[in-house]
Structure formats: structure tokens, C-alpha cells
Amino acid sequence: MTRPPMPDTARPPVPPFSTEDAIRKVRLAEDAWNSRDPSRVVLAYTPDSRWRNRAEFPQGRAEIEAFLTRKWQREAEYRLIKELWTHGADRIAVRFAYEWRDDSGQWYRSHGNENWEFDTLGLMRLRFASINDQPIAEADRKFRWPQGPRPADHPGLTDLGL
């Protein structure tokens, strides 16, 4: 089924980013990704957004949505924490970790970095991600909140020693 084009509405905060804006933008991205809803997440990207995610290079909202759909079919019980690393006027760099389980029951903690570039509406036009997967025991999980956004009182990466 083909959907009508999605409008390009502003996604505050918009560039130029203050430190507070960048922190808010990172948390909004984290919350959206923790929804595991590809049709919601894709609205944060420009229609022609370009990604590098491991060895995949999706371009445009349709390819990004398909990528996210496949990702969350493979990565069960996905929970993510993002943390601001640095920012510029229209760019943000984050580090992140997420935990997930594969279909055999093996748990992983995936660590990585992302570099983001935004247009004037606050939509992400470039996303470059580098990610490493670490097998972990279920007992070593640190992200145990109910599926969905991370609770406001849950520690971030620095507080967890990650």
C-alpha cells in the first residue's frame, strides 16, 4: 500500500542548537526509537535523508522505514539509551547503547556512535552510525524498564558506567 507523501513540518528543536536544544533533540530521538514504530520514527528524517548503518545505506523515508521494520523484527525487547557527545549549529554527535534479544534467546548490548546533520526544519538529513554488538548474559542486562520510552528517573549511559 502506497501512503500519501508525508508533510515536511518542523521538528523542534531546530538549528542552530544550544546545548539544551541538543540534549532535548537526543532524548526525543531516543524516545521515538524506543517506540519501535518505524512510521513514527521516519517522520524525523528528510524525505531524501541518507544513512550509513553498519553495512547498510538506506536513502529516503521509504527505505529507512523498511530498514527499521526489519531491524525491530530481528531485535526483540529492544531498549535504547542515547547520550549527547557534542554538537554544532546544525549537527549533533551521540553515543548510544541498546539491549536486545535474538530469536534464539541470546541477549546483546550494542554500543555505538552516530553523527547527525539537520535541515532548517530540524529534520535529520544525514545519519552515520557505527555499531558493535556484545553478547551478554540475561543477568547482565541494565535496561529493564517496560517496553517504550526510558523512564525519566532511569540512569543514562554515564551513570551506568557504559
C-alpha positions, 0 to 999 in steps of 0.5 A: 500500500502506497501512503500519501507523501508525508508533510515536511513540518518542523521538528523542534528543536531546530538549528542552530542548537544550544546545548539544551536544544541538543540534549532535548533533540537526543532524548526525543530521538531516543524516545521515538526509537524506543517506540519501535514504530518505524512510521513514527520514527521516519517522520524525523528524517528528510524525505531524501535523508541518507544513512550509513548503518553498519553495512547498510545505506538506506536513502529516503523515508521509504527505505529507512522505514523498511530498514527499521521494520526489519531491524525491530523484527530481528531485535526483540525487547529492544531498549535504547539509551542515547547520550549527547557527545557534542554538537554544532549549529546544525549537527549533533554527535551521540553515543548510544547503547541498546539491549536486545534479544535474538530469536534464539534467546541470546541477549546483546548490548550494542554500543555505538556512535552516530553523527547527525546533520539537520535541515532548517526544519530540524529534520535529520538529513544525514545519519552515520552510525557505527555499531558493535554488538556484545553478547551478554548474559540475561543477568547482565542486562541494565535496561529493564524498564517496560517496553517504550520510552526510558523512564525519566528517573532511569540512569543514562549511559554515564551513570551506568558506567557504559 
